[in-house]
Amino acid sequence: MPPTPTYESTATLPKTPPSYQSGDLFQGGKVILIIHAGREYWLRITHSGKLILTA
């Protein structure tokens, strides 16, 4: 018989992460700069509409 799964109380479950519309972030452009831990990351929209993150 398989083990019975256990569930944590809802008080300890992670909250839903914040969500953002890409149009709000890019504001009509194709590239945004994200600074994380002192490093620069570029988030780009490709010609096929996908996202690419580079450091």
N, C-alpha and C positions, 0 to 999 in steps of 0.2 A: 504494500500500500504506500503511495507517495506521501511525503511529508505535507502536512497542512500548512499553507502559507500563513505567515503572521503579518499583521498590518499595524503600522504606527498610528497613533492618534492623529486626528486632523490638525491638532495644534503644532505638530512637529513636521508636517508635510511642507515641502518648499512652495512658496507662492509663485504664481504665474509671473514670468519675467515681463518687464515692460516691453511694449511693442511700438514700432514706429513705421509709418508708411515711407517707403523709399523716396517718394516725391517730396515729402516734407524734409528729409535729410539732404537730398541733392539739390533742391530748390531750382529745378530746371537744368542743372548742369549734369556732367557725366563723372565728376571726380570729387571726392571729399577727403579731407585730411583728418585722421583720428590720432590723437596723442595719447599713448598709454604707457605708463611707467617711464616717462621721459623719452620714449621712442616714437617716431612718426610712422604711421601706417596710412597707405593710400587705398581707398576703396573706390573701385572704378566699375562703371556699367559698360559691358562689352557691346560690340555691334549686334550680337545675338540676344542681348538683354539679360545676360547673366552678370553676377557680381564676382569681382576678383579683388582680393585683399593682398597687398604687397607691403613689405617692410623696407 
